[in-house]
């Protein structure tokens, strides 16, 4: 299970800035350190290349794995991870190598979030095929998890090949980092739940409310049982959009109206009670998507965490 402050009803993480505005490394590092000092349990960074909006504007984030390596060195306690790494953007052998390296730098604090990718603009820019995304993910997932767990694979599939591949040095932890899956689709769940430690839903999937968790949780729990797993052995995590003073609507990569939700906002007491409601729905960890995502906003969430710690 992912780290959680003792006595806290659920783990609480924060997603760092992506394309809301251009953020340079000194500020990213400062936000991460402030999150750790404020009592957050985890920090997360997206794995994307660029976004292009209907207005014609293009925005792009920093490269995820280089950034995660820096965050691993800049922090001491919090879990870190991509939310989530797109297997389409990396050869799976290299992805396993990147994960093992960041896990080593962090002292075993990496949570490896994995997904298939969804933005056709990025696929086109990279020259990555957009077809058969789930089939490609299934092969990539097999290579990544096997290398991290066993250190060796000899694999030839329809889309990927890893012949006589050996992962050296080995990850900081025997068996490699915990794996989180960023999907609730039936094929993705069938392929990953026999092996995954956690799954994640984006805030739009729950309409940013604890009341939206139940139906999604039931789908994943059923898939877990079909995979021969006790659903309780798989950590349930969701992203929660939070608005702080000065927030005007967080600019994300997807401008689909379905992604627009009512943010969680209000007093620390109200926010803490809403997060407790997620815990009562079986959620073990939340990733806060904060608007505006600044050092001051992250620091201002410390009272919410303190209230959670009181029970």
C-alpha angles and dihedrals in degrees: 000000000000118000120279130180108253111264094016113125092224139001116264125206136170131223114228123228116289116167102337087106135335108284121185124215098261090059094044089052091047093051091050093050091046090052090053092048092047090058104258116156098214145011125210138196129194124241105223139131107203144331126215119199132206088254089064093250117138124204131180136187130219117274108279105222096045088049093048090052089054092047090050090058094041095055135050111193116019124092113246132201150144115268083228135339111216109226089205091068097055136043103248093238089054091044091055089048092051092048093049091049095050090045088055094047091049094047093245099318100122122119106194108220112193134187141154098248125243112202112099091196090065094045091052093048091050094042090238118150113251095198125094090015095163094046090049090048092051091056094043091048091052091053096044098046094043094051093047093046102037104016094229141067137166104197137162117177137161093270108017136039128195108171119191089342117176124186110221132200094033122232120274091256126052107254092019132257125328113272122226120192119215099206143073096193115129097240093045092049093047091052097045112029095077086066111017123106096203145005130214134209124197118236092254089060091062096031084244092285137109087230089066094058101076101070093044092046090052091053093051094043090053090050090049092054090047087054091052094254131129102241089222089064091066116075114233115217134174136184116238123199112224128189119208129185109298094027115142101173123303113254107225133174097264117061094181108137088232087069092061111102138163106266124229107253141148137075123353088249092055093046092048092050091049090052090049087055089057089053090052088055090058099263112147100186137018129198110211115219100201129204114230095022101208136132089255093053092050092048090049090060092064093093089056090055091046090054091050090052091056090062 
